[in-house]
Amino acid sequence: MRPHKYIFVVGGVMSGVGKGVSSASIGRILSARGFKISSIKIDPYLNVDAGTMNPVEHGEVFVLDSGLETDQDMGNYERFLDTHLPEENYMTNGMVFKYVIDKERRLGYGGKCVEPTYHITEEILRRIKVSVQKMKPDITVIEIGGTVGEFQNAIFIEAARILKLQNPADVIFVMVSYLPVPSKIGEMKTKPTQTAIRTLNSYGVQPDIIIARASTPLDKKRKEKIAQANGVREDHVISAPDVDSIYDVPINFEKDGLSETLLKLLGLRSKNGHATGLSDWKRMVARMRGAKSAVNIAVVGKYFKSGDFVLSDVYISILEALKHAAGKLGKKARIHWLDSADFDQHESKEAKRNLSGVLRKLSHYDGILVPGGFGARAVEGKINVICYAREKKIPYLGICYGMQLAVIEYARNVLGLKRANSTEIAKDTPDRLIDVMPEQIKNLQKDVYGGSMRLGSYPALLKKGSMAYRMYGKKNVIRERHRHRYEVNPDYVDMLTQKGLIFSGVSPDGHLMEIMELPAQKHPFFFGTQFHPEFTSTPLHPGPAFVEFIRAASRRR
């Protein structure tokens, strides 16, 4: 039996340089060589999972089929590998430490002195091996979060070093580092990366490959300097310049022959001969790049503003799903990030002075999307936007909170229930259109928030003849991923449907409303999902809801 192979990916110089995309791209090019690939993300946080992290601080929370709330890089892995990953492929410091401490409290270590440098590393390696046993891949790509030199991730690098010591021919290290070009100097500097490599050396680890991130391609001189100063082969320094699309990255890696280098280091031969098997991926990228016409999509949210900066990572899966759908249709999606507070009379001075004038700006867009979210801030702004999209026949897609608020808007302005609301926003509302799920009440009373929502993949039954039924290929049952605590109140469903709203997707017991839509004779595209279709969209298999949304937006344009 062939020994299992491991590729550890670590970061140098600074965070945010693309370790996740690099790891995902490594998985893509190796799978194109005929190998079964698994990807693991290790986060250095003490949070047990990513579910309770502030989205503005941490970015999007990605949800797996199992319901585990994870870092957004798990979404990159699934999109690039075109697969679903199990919860065993994600771990955090908090998850590992909690397990070890709970085991110690049960005398699971037989009264031994429990040590980080043995028992924690032992648990990290155990979790990696459990993932391998479950996935049964040929190669596992493991991204260690954070940057070399940080205290938080040192224990994971130590675990990787131990694995390398135990299996020297089966473990390699890739460092993704950054080479700045200071504007006043005008020269690409290698010294920060050299220092990062030496820091990794101090942990007892020598990187086999350097993926050199920079604004422009590396020249031969820069590769020579890194190689000579740090004992890395020059042809193992891979240039990774900025690109227009993350989906170009695997193709760029192959220009430097990265998959061949990785396989040689691991003692493997390609299962596809000399061919790389990236043809379907290249066709997808070419279609995206060759799009001549664009659709302008307004994403109206409340989490992406941070001072003078826009943090689109908060909605990264939605952004990518829109790109996937547009690419499939030969279009380019131009995303415009709009703060819902700008449309809220209570929050925006401009909106308070002239709400109708502010809303009229929405007519410039071909489609409007309201994503998921939590809490009361700027919710009235979202409802104003939804009302405008419905009345002016602008294609609308509401996801999770975006569907709930669309139901509230419809109840207020079509049913005449002017105080209709969600109990998440107004506990004393007389018309509880959106209410907390009964099983969630105890969690809220006990302040149990982490991992306690309706999470993961659930089935939905589709109404024959509906838009949802057609867009999902006339399937009777679909499965999609959820992340929410509140639901459409079934007491109001009959009232809403009598006034024209269609609930075209419901839970198998008929109690939970999963999809909402308006018929084509009333609106060109007014559609909402309680689930998150962005979590299962990939560039090779775009999410159906996004494809139809972009199609409707293209017709409007």
BAVEXVO-904504 format. One record per residue (C-alpha): x negated, y, z. Coordinates in steps of 0.5 Angstrom, whole numbers, padded with zeros to 4 digits, always signed. Layout:
REM BAVEXVO-904504
XYZ
...
//
This chain:
REM BAVEXVO-904504
+0000+0000+0000
-0003+0007-0002
-0004+0011+0004
+0000+0017+0005
-0003+0024+0003
-0002+0031+0006
-0003+0038+0004
-0004+0043+0010
-0002+0050+0007
-0005+0056+0012
-0005+0064+0011
-0011+0068+0011
-0011+0076+0012
-0004+0078+0013
+0003+0075+0013
+0008+0076+0007
+0003+0074+0002
+0007+0068-0001
+0005+0062+0003
+0012+0059+0003
+0012+0060-0005
+0005+0058-0006
+0007+0051-0002
+0014+0051-0006
+0010+0051-0012
+0005+0046-0010
+0011+0041-0009
+0014+0043-0016
+0007+0042-0020
+0006+0035-0016
+0013+0033-0017
+0012+0035-0025
+0006+0030-0025
+0011+0024-0023
+0010+0024-0015
+0015+0024-0010
+0014+0030-0006
+0016+0033+0001
+0015+0039+0004
+0015+0041+0012
+0015+0048+0015
+0012+0049+0022
+0014+0056+0025
+0010+0059+0031
+0016+0062+0034
+0018+0059+0041
+0025+0060+0039
+0028+0053+0038
+0031+0054+0031
+0032+0060+0027
+0039+0061+0029
+0038+0066+0034
+0033+0071+0031
+0035+0078+0029
+0036+0078+0021
+0032+0085+0020
+0026+0082+0024
+0026+0075+0021
+0029+0075+0015
+0035+0070+0013
+0037+0064+0017
+0037+0058+0012
+0042+0052+0014
+0040+0045+0012
+0046+0040+0010
+0045+0037+0017
+0046+0044+0020
+0040+0046+0023
+0038+0053+0022
+0031+0054+0019
+0026+0059+0016
+0028+0062+0009
+0022+0058+0007
+0026+0052+0007
+0030+0055+0002
+0024+0056-0003
+0022+0049-0002
+0029+0046-0004
+0030+0051-0010
+0023+0049-0013
+0024+0042-0011
+0031+0042-0013
+0033+0037-0007
+0036+0037+0000
+0031+0037+0006
+0033+0033+0012
+0032+0037+0019
+0026+0033+0021
+0022+0037+0016
+0023+0043+0020
+0019+0045+0027
+0018+0051+0031
+0013+0052+0037
+0020+0052+0042
+0022+0046+0039
+0016+0042+0040
+0015+0045+0047
+0022+0044+0049
+0021+0036+0047
+0015+0035+0051
+0017+0039+0057
+0024+0035+0057
+0020+0029+0057
+0016+0030+0062
+0022+0032+0067
+0024+0025+0065
+0017+0022+0067
+0017+0020+0060
+0009+0021+0061
+0009+0017+0067
+0006+0022+0072
+0000+0024+0067
-0002+0031+0067
+0001+0034+0061
-0004+0038+0056
-0003+0042+0050
-0009+0040+0047
-0007+0033+0047
+0001+0032+0048
+0003+0038+0044
-0001+0036+0038
+0001+0029+0039
+0008+0031+0039
+0007+0035+0032
+0004+0029+0029
+0009+0025+0031
+0014+0029+0028
+0011+0029+0021
+0010+0022+0021
+0018+0021+0023
+0019+0026+0017
+0014+0021+0012
+0018+0015+0015
+0025+0018+0013
+0023+0021+0006
+0018+0016+0004
+0014+0021-0001
+0008+0020-0004
+0005+0027-0002
+0007+0032+0004
+0006+0039+0003
+0006+0042+0010
+0006+0050+0011
+0004+0052+0018
+0007+0059+0019
+0003+0065+0021
-0004+0068+0020
-0011+0064+0021
-0013+0067+0028
-0007+0068+0031
-0006+0065+0038
+0001+0062+0036
-0001+0057+0031
-0007+0055+0033
-0004+0049+0036
-0001+0047+0030
-0008+0048+0026
-0011+0043+0031
-0006+0038+0030
-0008+0038+0023
-0015+0038+0024
-0014+0031+0028
-0010+0028+0023
-0016+0030+0018
-0021+0027+0023
-0016+0020+0023
-0015+0020+0015
-0021+0024+0012
-0019+0022+0005
-0012+0023+0005
-0012+0030+0008
-0014+0037+0005
-0013+0044+0007
-0011+0050+0002
-0011+0057+0005
-0007+0063+0002
-0011+0069+0003
-0010+0076+0001
-0015+0081-0003
-0014+0088-0003
-0015+0093-0008
-0016+0100-0003
-0013+0106-0008
-0019+0110-0006
-0024+0105-0007
-0021+0102-0013
-0025+0095-0012
-0022+0088-0010
-0025+0087-0004
-0027+0079-0002
-0029+0081+0005
-0022+0080+0009
-0021+0073+0006
-0029+0071+0007
-0027+0073+0015
-0021+0069+0015
-0024+0063+0012
-0030+0063+0017
-0024+0064+0023
-0021+0057+0020
-0028+0054+0020
-0028+0056+0028
-0022+0051+0029
-0026+0046+0026
-0023+0046+0019
-0026+0048+0012
-0021+0050+0007
-0021+0046+0000
-0018+0051-0004
-0017+0058-0004
-0011+0061-0007
-0013+0068-0008
-0007+0073-0008
-0008+0080-0011
-0004+0085-0015
-0008+0083-0021
-0012+0077-0023
-0019+0075-0020
-0025+0076-0024
-0030+0071-0024
-0035+0075-0020
-0030+0075-0014
-0029+0068-0015
-0037+0067-0014
-0037+0071-0008
-0032+0067-0004
-0035+0061-0006
-0042+0063-0005
-0040+0066+0002
-0036+0060+0004
-0038+0054+0001
-0032+0053-0003
-0033+0051-0010
-0032+0056-0015
-0026+0052-0019
-0023+0051-0013
-0021+0059-0012
-0015+0060-0015
-0012+0066-0018
-0005+0068-0016
-0004+0075-0018
+0003+0079-0017
+0009+0076-0022
+0015+0079-0024
+0019+0072-0022
+0017+0067-0016
+0019+0062-0021
+0013+0064-0026
+0008+0062-0020
+0008+0054-0021
+0006+0056-0029
+0001+0061-0027
-0002+0055-0022
-0003+0050-0028
-0007+0056-0032
-0012+0054-0027
-0011+0047-0027
-0009+0047-0019
-0005+0040-0020
-0011+0037-0023
-0015+0039-0017
-0011+0037-0012
-0010+0030-0015
-0018+0029-0015
-0019+0032-0008
-0013+0027-0006
-0016+0021-0010
-0010+0021-0014
-0008+0020-0022
-0003+0023-0025
+0003+0019-0026
+0005+0022-0032
-0002+0022-0036
-0005+0028-0038
+0002+0032-0039
+0005+0036-0033
+0012+0035-0034
+0014+0042-0033
+0018+0043-0039
+0025+0044-0036
+0022+0049-0031
+0018+0053-0037
+0025+0053-0041
+0028+0056-0035
+0023+0061-0034
+0023+0063-0041
+0031+0064-0041
+0030+0068-0035
+0024+0072-0038
+0028+0073-0045
+0034+0076-0042
+0036+0082-0047
+0042+0084-0043
+0043+0086-0036
+0049+0086-0031
+0049+0091-0025
+0051+0088-0018
+0052+0091-0012
+0051+0087-0006
+0054+0091+0000
+0051+0089+0007
+0049+0092+0013
+0042+0088+0015
+0037+0090+0010
+0036+0097+0012
+0029+0098+0016
+0027+0106+0016
+0025+0108+0009
+0025+0101+0007
+0030+0096+0004
+0029+0088+0007
+0032+0084+0001
+0029+0078+0005
+0035+0078+0009
+0039+0076+0003
+0034+0072+0000
+0038+0066-0002
+0044+0070-0005
+0039+0074-0009
+0036+0068-0012
+0043+0065-0013
+0044+0071-0017
+0038+0070-0021
+0039+0063-0022
+0046+0064-0025
+0044+0070-0029
+0039+0066-0032
+0043+0060-0034
+0048+0065-0038
+0042+0069-0041
+0043+0075-0037
+0038+0079-0032
+0041+0081-0026
+0040+0088-0023
+0041+0088-0016
+0043+0094-0012
+0043+0094-0005
+0048+0098-0002
+0049+0100+0006
+0056+0098+0008
+0055+0104+0013
+0056+0109+0007
+0063+0107+0006
+0065+0107+0013
+0068+0114+0015
+0066+0112+0022
+0059+0112+0021
+0057+0116+0015
+0058+0123+0015
+0058+0123+0007
+0064+0118+0007
+0068+0122+0012
+0068+0128+0008
+0069+0125+0002
+0071+0117+0002
+0074+0117-0005
+0068+0120-0008
+0063+0115-0005
+0068+0109-0007
+0068+0112-0014
+0061+0110-0015
+0062+0103-0014
+0065+0104-0021
+0058+0104-0024
+0057+0097-0022
+0059+0090-0026
+0060+0086-0020
+0061+0087-0012
+0058+0082-0007
+0060+0082+0000
+0055+0077+0004
+0056+0074+0011
+0054+0078+0017
+0056+0078+0024
+0059+0084+0029
+0063+0090+0028
+0058+0095+0026
+0060+0098+0019
+0066+0093+0018
+0071+0098+0016
+0066+0100+0010
+0066+0093+0007
+0073+0093+0008
+0074+0100+0004
+0069+0097-0001
+0073+0090-0002
+0080+0094-0003
+0077+0099-0008
+0074+0092-0012
+0081+0089-0012
+0085+0095-0014
+0080+0097-0019
+0079+0090-0022
+0072+0090-0021
+0069+0083-0020
+0068+0081-0013
+0065+0075-0009
+0066+0075-0002
+0061+0070+0002
+0063+0068+0009
+0064+0074+0013
+0066+0077+0006
+0072+0072+0005
+0074+0074+0012
+0074+0081+0011
+0078+0080+0004
+0083+0077+0007
+0084+0082+0012
+0084+0087+0007
+0089+0084+0003
+0094+0083+0010
+0093+0090+0011
+0094+0093+0004
+0099+0088+0001
+0102+0085+0007
+0103+0092+0010
+0100+0089+0017
+0096+0095+0018
+0092+0093+0025
+0090+0086+0022
+0083+0084+0024
+0079+0079+0026
+0078+0078+0034
+0071+0078+0033
+0072+0086+0032
+0078+0087+0036
+0080+0082+0041
+0087+0086+0042
+0089+0086+0035
+0096+0084+0034
+0095+0081+0028
+0089+0076+0029
+0088+0074+0021
+0081+0072+0023
+0080+0068+0030
+0075+0064+0033
+0075+0057+0032
+0078+0053+0038
+0072+0049+0040
+0068+0055+0040
+0072+0059+0045
+0068+0055+0051
+0061+0056+0047
+0063+0064+0048
+0065+0063+0055
+0058+0060+0057
+0054+0065+0052
+0052+0059+0048
+0050+0062+0042
+0044+0058+0039
+0046+0052+0034
+0053+0052+0037
+0057+0055+0030
+0060+0051+0025
+0054+0049+0021
+0052+0045+0016
+0055+0041+0010
+0063+0040+0010
+0067+0037+0005
+0073+0042+0002
+0079+0039-0002
+0080+0044-0009
+0087+0046-0011
+0088+0043-0018
+0089+0048-0024
+0085+0054-0019
+0079+0058-0021
+0075+0054-0016
+0077+0047-0019
+0075+0049-0026
+0069+0052-0024
+0067+0046-0020
+0068+0042-0026
+0075+0039-0024
+0072+0036-0018
+0077+0034-0013
+0072+0034-0007
+0066+0039-0006
+0061+0039+0000
+0058+0046+0002
+0054+0049+0007
+0057+0053+0013
+0055+0058+0018
+0060+0061+0022
+0064+0061+0028
+0071+0065+0026
+0076+0062+0021
+0082+0065+0017
+0088+0064+0022
+0093+0058+0019
+0099+0062+0022
+0098+0067+0017
+0097+0063+0011
+0104+0062+0009
+0105+0070+0009
+0099+0071+0005
+0100+0066+0000
+0107+0068-0001
+0104+0075-0003
+0100+0072-0008
+0093+0070-0005
+0091+0063-0007
+0087+0058-0002
+0084+0054-0007
+0080+0050-0002
+0081+0047+0004
+0078+0042+0009
+0081+0035+0009
+0086+0036+0014
+0089+0042+0011
+0087+0047+0017
+0081+0051+0015
+0081+0055+0009
+0075+0054+0005
+0076+0058-0001
+0080+0064-0003
+0082+0067-0010
+0087+0071-0014
+0090+0069-0020
+0087+0071-0027
+0093+0075-0028
+0092+0079-0022
+0085+0080-0022
+0079+0078-0027
+0075+0075-0021
+0077+0076-0014
+0074+0070-0010
+0071+0068-0003
+0068+0062+0000
+0068+0061+0008
+0062+0057+0006
+0055+0059+0004
+0054+0057-0004
+0048+0060-0004
+0044+0055+0000
+0045+0050-0005
+0044+0054-0011
+0037+0052-0015
+0034+0055-0021
+0035+0049-0025
+0042+0048-0022
+0045+0055-0021
+0051+0055-0016
+0058+0055-0020
+0061+0061-0016
+0055+0065-0018
+0055+0063-0025
+0063+0065-0026
+0062+0071-0022
+0056+0073-0027
+0060+0071-0033
+0066+0076-0030
+0061+0081-0029
+0058+0081-0036
+0065+0081-0039
+0067+0088-0035
+0060+0090-0038
//
